[in-house]
Amino acid sequence: MSIADGLLAAIEEINNLDKKLARDIVEHIDSQALTPQALMNELEAKAFPLKPLGRYLQQRRSSSKS
């Protein structure tokens, strides 16, 4: 085997390992990712706790009309 053949084989092996690592990373990201709806629900629950405020305002409006 010549030096060039050895280098080509080493490069091919490195490329195959890189591809496997990239697939593993993508699979990990996919397994950890939330669905868009789950992400929206989580964001709304954490960042926009407006439902209790909405109920409070609605109760105030109802009581002020009486």
N, C-alpha and C positions, 0 to 999 in steps of 0.2 A: 504494500500500500504506500502510495506516495504521500508527501506532506500535504499536497493539495487535497487528496482524497480524505485524509484524516481531518483536515480543517472543515471540509464540506460536511463530513459525518458529524463533527462536533457542533457545527452551526445548525444542522438539521435537528439534532437532539435538543439543543437549546431552544430552538423555535417550537418544537413539540411541547417542551416543558412550559414555555411561555403561554402557549395556547391552552394547555390544561389549567394553568394557574388562572388565566383570564376567565375560563369557563367556571372554575370553582368560585371565583369572586362574584361573577354575575349570578350564579345560583344562590350564593349567600345573600347578596343584596335582594334578590327576588324573594327569598324566603323571609327576610326581615321587613320587607316593604309592606305598608298598609295599602289596602285598596283605596281608590280615590274617595269613596263614600265613607269608609272608616276614618280616613284622614280628616275629612270635613267634619265628621261628628266629633272627633277628638279636639280639633281646633275650636269648634263652636263651644264645646263644653269648657275648655280652658280659657279661651280668649274672649268669649262673648257670653258671659253669664247673664244674659238679658231676660231670660224667661221669667225668673222671679221678679225682676224689675217690672216687666210687662204686666204680670199679675197684680203687683202692688199698684201700679198706675190705673189699671182697670178697676180695681176695688175702690180706689179713691174717686174715680169718675162716677162709679155707681153710687157711692155713698153721698157724693156732693149733689147728685140729681134728686135724691130722696128728701 
